[in-house]
Amino acid sequence: MENKDRLETTPEYQESMQEFGFQWFRIEDIYTGKISSSVDPFVSHRIKYFTLLLLTEGETHHEVDFVTYTLEKGYCLFISQERIQKFHESANCTGYVMNFTEDFMVRNFSQSAFSKISFLSNYILNPTMFKDFGDIELFITALKRELTLDLGIVKENLVASMLTVFLLKAQLHAGHDLKSYRGDFATFSKFQYFISLFHKESRSAKHYANLLNISYKELNNLTKVFTESTAKDYINDYTILEAKRSLASTNLSIKEIAFDYGFKEATNFIKFFKRATGDTPMKFREMRFGNSKN
């Protein structure tokens, strides 16, 4: 976890993030300024970890990738790493924030569990909101106890096991039918991985089908099983989202971003972006961040 993303909170909980990549704290501590950070939580910023927001009382708003979500009592919001998020100031809510790193997840989540938690495995579905299923307070109470005990080398395993059970239960309340995710998950996961690596070099579905050693038709059908969209649309959606993130989190000019994403001419990037979003990159940046660099 990078220092610029670190939130300073109760020592034993901060130590757990430094020790094995997991932490939690009260959401109201952000609103009251009890948690210090080198990043202003009320300004759009990119996160390098997975986050769960769990609201136990009141109501608040939270912005993720330029969309504002309303959380009411008993609702949870899951946010994947690399998202652009922003807290909205609120003095009328209580709840919890949980952060965990990709390394923590890779070390501790079984492939079987991971493939069944659709909001972990499919970034297009994120962020995911689900209603409390009665286990939040039980989970937090048990978690507090484990994190404050001297459990030695088994502490990480215990915390990870508790989180896995919580997320598996959350899957049942996340609004996604598990039956629709039956398919070749391993290949789809590789497809997502290749897109994350090569989306700046190629947006061709055939290119990714070749990398996966399957036909274009097979890739298209597989993508529809997991996302209900075509492979081409899936690639374009990812590219647009990453372009928005670049516009939001860097000072690169529009020309520099266009070149970075494989467009030889900035005008082609502008047309691609406007066709997908309805706005030019410049307008998107100005509306949200007041940044006029072109």
BELNOR-V486190 format. One record per backbone hydrogen bond with DSSP energy under -0.5 kcal/mol. NH is the residue of the N-H (numbers start at 1). CO is the residue of the C=O. If there is no record, write none. Layout:
BEGIN
nh=[NH | NH]
co=[CO | CO]
END
This chain:
BEGIN
nh=[5 | 6 | 8 | 8 | 9 | 13 | 14 | 15 | 16 | 17 | 17 | 18 | 19 | 20 | 21 | 21 | 22 | 23 | 25 | 27 | 29 | 30 | 31 | 32 | 33 | 34 | 35 | 36 | 36 | 38 | 41 | 43 | 45 | 47 | 50 | 51 | 52 | 53 | 54 | 54 | 55 | 55 | 56 | 56 | 57 | 59 | 60 | 62 | 63 | 64 | 65 | 67 | 69 | 71 | 71 | 72 | 73 | 74 | 75 | 76 | 77 | 78 | 79 | 82 | 83 | 85 | 85 | 86 | 87 | 88 | 94 | 96 | 97 | 98 | 99 | 100 | 101 | 105 | 106 | 107 | 108 | 109 | 114 | 115 | 116 | 116 | 117 | 117 | 118 | 120 | 121 | 122 | 123 | 125 | 126 | 127 | 128 | 130 | 131 | 132 | 139 | 140 | 141 | 142 | 143 | 144 | 145 | 146 | 147 | 148 | 149 | 151 | 154 | 155 | 158 | 159 | 160 | 161 | 162 | 163 | 164 | 165 | 166 | 167 | 168 | 169 | 170 | 171 | 172 | 172 | 173 | 174 | 176 | 178 | 180 | 181 | 182 | 183 | 185 | 188 | 189 | 190 | 191 | 192 | 193 | 194 | 195 | 196 | 197 | 198 | 199 | 201 | 202 | 205 | 208 | 209 | 210 | 211 | 212 | 213 | 213 | 214 | 219 | 220 | 221 | 222 | 223 | 224 | 225 | 226 | 227 | 228 | 228 | 229 | 234 | 235 | 236 | 237 | 238 | 239 | 240 | 241 | 242 | 243 | 244 | 245 | 246 | 247 | 248 | 249 | 250 | 255 | 257 | 258 | 259 | 260 | 261 | 262 | 263 | 264 | 268 | 269 | 270 | 271 | 272 | 273 | 274 | 275 | 276 | 277 | 278 | 284 | 285 | 286 | 287 | 288 | 289 | 290 | 290 | 291 | 292]
co=[2 | 3 | 6 | 36 | 7 | 10 | 10 | 11 | 12 | 13 | 14 | 14 | 15 | 16 | 16 | 17 | 16 | 99 | 97 | 95 | 26 | 27 | 27 | 28 | 30 | 29 | 29 | 8 | 34 | 6 | 39 | 40 | 85 | 83 | 100 | 79 | 98 | 77 | 52 | 96 | 53 | 75 | 54 | 94 | 94 | 92 | 71 | 69 | 86 | 67 | 84 | 64 | 62 | 60 | 69 | 70 | 58 | 55 | 72 | 130 | 53 | 128 | 51 | 47 | 80 | 45 | 83 | 63 | 41 | 61 | 57 | 54 | 25 | 52 | 23 | 50 | 21 | 101 | 102 | 103 | 104 | 105 | 110 | 111 | 112 | 113 | 113 | 114 | 116 | 117 | 117 | 118 | 121 | 122 | 123 | 78 | 78 | 76 | 173 | 74 | 135 | 136 | 137 | 138 | 139 | 140 | 141 | 142 | 143 | 144 | 145 | 149 | 151 | 152 | 154 | 155 | 156 | 157 | 158 | 159 | 160 | 161 | 162 | 163 | 164 | 165 | 166 | 167 | 168 | 169 | 170 | 171 | 171 | 176 | 177 | 178 | 179 | 181 | 183 | 184 | 185 | 186 | 187 | 188 | 189 | 190 | 191 | 192 | 193 | 194 | 195 | 198 | 198 | 203 | 204 | 205 | 206 | 207 | 208 | 209 | 210 | 209 | 215 | 216 | 217 | 218 | 219 | 220 | 221 | 222 | 223 | 223 | 224 | 223 | 230 | 231 | 232 | 233 | 234 | 235 | 236 | 237 | 238 | 239 | 240 | 241 | 242 | 243 | 244 | 245 | 246 | 294 | 253 | 254 | 255 | 256 | 257 | 259 | 258 | 262 | 265 | 265 | 266 | 267 | 268 | 269 | 270 | 271 | 272 | 273 | 274 | 280 | 281 | 282 | 283 | 284 | 285 | 285 | 286 | 285 | 290]
END
